[in-house]
């Protein structure tokens, strides 16, 4: 089947791959099929529902390589769930009685789109799956090809999501400055809160990257510049059991010995306990259109800081969040290589009219392919039994046991 016009959209939270993935798709189409028209819906599914798009003109095609130098998304994102009609009506994106999937399908048909490329995480691609199913059921001749974007690296069954490597690297860079604050006060507690609703991969990978940076530095302990003070003293992820009292006793000893404690914390760690506290006190738990707890509103980092501060005798507490710093960075070399391989295959899938999410399928020997939408899901847990994580935690001196509950639900 002929491909005459393709559409691009990015959705959900940012990751350090969006602009580069857009650039990669534009470059590949221009390289092998310059006659194919490309449009880009503005602000993700928001633009699709409202018919707001721009045409990728000759200037944009000629300078598509520039997009690899920037983070964010040049075509804009939003959080829109096409099956949440109530939310979309409230936001004025559809009318009362409309089926949002039908509105989106008719807009794609009106715009003459043969292939839709979605670049997003599990919410974006499960929404794309709903749309693809609706299109197939109602005989719309349109192919949907997704690219997996999430700094959490938690899309099932994708081995590595676009942007996650860069986000871990950037969280380490952020921490290199923040942890310099450990001598700003005696008995200092620093909590570095890292994004990761259900999955601790980013926190773990950020911790590993930071400690590798420590390995490259020179130290002058006699004047107080010691690796021990700059090191990470605890890592908490949703997949781990967290014994506050036992950890407090261990960290109190570190605080007494050297005068500071540094914690890397996944924002999803401890969330079930926080939710339970809120519900017991009669407070409403804020949630987004996808039903996710709004983590910025319940503030896990501050909750953990409050738990530990008194127990370890901290005189001053600092909670710093690296999420927005990390997720808006431009893609690093590792991610650029991954983006190139995935965008090339995404274009091939477009011409073969094969729908799915492009990625290395962990359930098929990590083969790079278009994984059928019905197999895509979010919330893939980080495997805390990974040897590199076990080694790191043993070096830190922290016990690792699986959690009994999953954070964020």
N, C-alpha and C positions, 0 to 999 in steps of 0.2 A: 504494500500500500504506500502511496506517495505521501511524503511529509512536506507540506508547504509552509506551515507556520507552527512555531513552538512558543510556549510561554514559560517564563521562569517566575518562581516566587520563593521568598525566604520567610520563615515564620518561627514563632517561639522566641526564646531568649537568644541573645547573641552568642556566637562562638568564633574563635579566630580562624575562620575558614569561609565565611559567607561571601564576602566580596571576591575572594580568590576563586571560590567555586563558580560564582557567576562569570568571572573572567575566563576560567577554564572552559566552561560550556560555550561561551561566545567564541573563544579562540578555536575550539574544535569544529564547531559548525562552520565557521568562516574558512577553516583550512580545507575541509572535505566537501562542504556543500554550501557555498556562499549564497546560493539562490534561495535557501530557506530563510524565511522571515522570522525574526525573533522579537517578541514583546516581553515586557517585564511588569507584572502586576505590582502595584505599590502597596507596601505594608501587608504583604502576605495575603491570607484569605480575606482580609478586610477589603483589599483592592479588587479581588476576584468578585466578591459579592456586589461591589459598587461599580464594577466596570472601569476602574481607575488603573490605567496602564500607560507605559511609555514604550515607544518603538526604539529598538536598538538600531541606531542609524550607522552610517558608514564611519563617522568619527569615533563612535563607541567601539565599533569592531576594530578599527585601526589601532586604538589605544587600550584594548582590553587588558594588555599586560600590566598596565598601571594599577589595575584593581588588586593585583597580587601584593602590592606594597602597603595596603591599608586593611585595617580591621573593620568591625562593624558590618553593616550591609548598605550598599549604595542604593538599593531599591526599597529598603525599609521592612520592618517586621511588625507583627502584632500577635496577640494571643486570641485566636478565634477558633471555636469548636463548632463545626458545621452541624453537629447533631444536638447542640444545645440551643434550640429555637428560642426558649424563654430569654436567655441572655442576649441573643442577637436582636430580638424584638426590642428589648430594653435599650440596646445601644443604637437602635435605628438602622440596623443593617439589613433587616428584612421586615416585611409587614406581617401583621397578625394573620394567621392562617397559612402563611407561606411555609413550604418545606425548603429549608436552606440548601439542602443538597440539590434540589431541583433548580433553585435560583442560580446556584453555581454552575450546574450543568448547562443551563440555557445561556448563561453568560459566555461560557466557553464555546458553545455552538455559535452564538452570535458573533463572537470575535474570530471565528474561523480557526480555532486552535486544534491541531492534530495531536500534539504531544504537550503534556504539562510536566515540567520538571519542578518538583518540590524539594527544597533544601531545608531540613529541620530535624528535630529530635523525634522522640517516640510519639509525642502528642501530634506533631505536624504530620508524621507519616501514618499514624493510625487514623488521623482525619483524612489523609490522602487515601487510605485503604477504604474508608467509608464512601468517599467520593468515587473511587474506582469501581467499587461494588455496585453503587447506584448507576453509574454510567453503563456498566456491562448489563445490568438487569433491565435497563431501559433502552438498550441498543444504540447508545451513543458511541460512535466510532472514534474513540479517543484513548490514547495511551498515557498512563501516568508513570513516570520514572522518578523515584525519590533518591536523595542523597542523605546519608545519616550524619546529622550534625548534633553533637552534644558534648559539652566539656565533662559531663558526668561519665561518659563512656559506658552507658547502661542500656543500650538498645539490644534486645534479643532478636536474632542470634548473631549480631554483627560483632566481629572481633575487635575492631578499632574504629571508633567514630571520628569523623573529621573535627579537628580543632582541639581534641583532648590533650595531645602531646604538648601543643603550644601553651595551653592553659596551665598545665602543670609546671612548665618551665617559667611562665610569667608569675605564678603564685610563689615560686621560689625567689624570684627577683624581688617581689613585693616584700617577702619575709626578710630578705637580706637587709633591708632598710628598717623595717619595723622592729626587728629583734635587736637592732642597735640601741633601742630605747631601754634595754634591760639595766643600764647603769644610770638611768635618769632618777632613780630613787632607790633607797635600801629596801630589800625584800620586795622585789618587783615581780608581779605575775603578768605575763603577756599571753593572751589567747588569740591565735591567728585562726579566724573562722574562714573555712574554704567551702565553696559551693559543693553541693552533693546531697540531693533530697533523700534518695533511697540507697544510693551507692557511694561507698567510700573510696572508689578508685582514685579520684582526683586528689583527695587528701593524702592518700598513701603515696601516689606518684609525685605529688608536690614535696612531701617529706623526703622522699628518696632523692629528688633533684636538689633540694636544699642541702642535704647531708653530703651529696657529691660535691657541691660547691664548697662546703667546709673542708673537704679533703684537699682542695686546691690552694688553701690559704696558709699563710705563715702566722705563727702565734708567738706572743711575748708574755708568758704567764707571770713573770716576775713583776711586771707593771700592771697586771690585771687583765691583759688581753688573752683570754684562754678559750680554747675550743669548748671546754665544759660549760662555760657561761653562754656561749653562742649556740650551743647544741639544742636539739629538740629533746624535751624530757618526757613528753607524753603525746601519743597520737590516739585520737578517738574517732571511730567510724561507726556507721549504723549497724554493721554486721557483727560488731564486737559486743560482748557483755562488758558493762562498765560498773565496776564496784567502786563507788565514790569513796567510801571509807578506807578501803585498802589502798586505793590510788593516792588518797590524801596523805596517808601515813608515809608512803614512799616518797611523795613529792615534798612533804614537810622536811624530810631528812635532807633532800637536795637543797631546799630553800635555806635550811640552817647552815649547810656546809658552804654554799657559794653565794647566797643572797638573791637569787632569782630563779624563776621557773618559766619555761616556754612550752606552750601547748599548741599543737596543730589539731584543729577540731573540724570535722565534717558537720555542716549545718544541719544534717539529718540525724546526727547522733543525739540520743536522749529525747527525741521528739515525742515518742509515746508517753514518756513520763511527764513532759511539759503539758501535753494535751490533757492527760488525766488530771493534773493539778488544776488546769483551767476549767474543765468540766465539773470537777468537784466543787469549785468555788462559784459555779453558776455563770461563768464567763462564756461568751460565744467564741468558738474557734473560727477565725476568718479563713475563707477558702476562695480559690479562683474559679473561673468558669469550667475548668477541668476537674474540679473537686479536690485539688491539691491544697493542703494547708499553706497559707501565706507565711513562709518562714521569716520574712523580714518583719512581720508584725509580731511574731511570738519570740523572736530574738534568742535563738539557742545559745549563741556565744556569751551573751550577758548572763543567761541562766546558769551556764557552767561556771562562769567567773564568780557568780554569787555563791555557788555551791562550794567552790574550792577556797575562796579568799580567806574566810575565817579559819577554815580547817588547817590551812598551811601557814597561817600567820602572815599573809601579804599585807604590806602597808599601802601599796598602790597597785591598782589593776588597770590594764589596758586591753581593750577588745578591738581588734582591727580585722576588717573583712576585705579579702583580696578579690572577691568575685567579679566586680565590674572592671577592675584593673585588668584581670586575666582574660575575661571573655571578649573584650573589645580589641585585643591585640591583633596585629597582623600575623598570618601563619608563618611558622618557622620552617626550616628546610625539610624536616621530616614530614610535616603536614603537607607542604607543597608537593612532595613526591606522591603522597597518598591521594591528594586532591587530583593530581594529574591522571593517575591510573583510574580513579573512579569516574572523573568527568569524561574521559575517553570512552570508557565502557558505557556510561549513561547515554552518550550520543549513539553508540552502536545499538544499544537496546531500543532507542527511539526509532531508528530506521528498521529494525527488526520487528517493531511494534510489540515489544515485550515489556509488560508492566512489572513493577516491583521496586524494591529498595536495593541499590547497588552497595555491596559490601562483601567482606570476607566472611563466608558462612561457617560459623563454628560447628555446625551440625553436618557439614559436608566437607570435612578436611580443610577448612579455612580457604575454600575456593572462592575467588572473586567472581561474583555473579549477581544477577538480579534476583534477590530473595523475594518470593511471593508475599504480597502485603498481608495475607492472612497469618503469616508466621511472625510478623513484626509485633513486638510488644516492648513496653518500657519496664523500668525497675529491675534490670538485670543486676544481681548483687555482685559486689566485689568478693573475690575468693580470698579470704584472709589466710588461707593455707598456702598461698603462693610462696615458694621458697624465698624469693627476694624480700617479701614482706615479713616473713617469719625471721629471717636473718636480721633485718633492720630493727624489728621490735625487740629481739633478744639483745641486740647491741645497746638499745636504749634502756633495757632492763625492765620491760613491761610484759606482763602476762597477756596472752591472747586466747580468749575463749569465745565461741560463737554466741551471738545474742539470741534471746528467746523470741523477740518480736522484731518486726520490720518497721523502720522509722517512716513517718510521714503519713500513716494510714490511721 
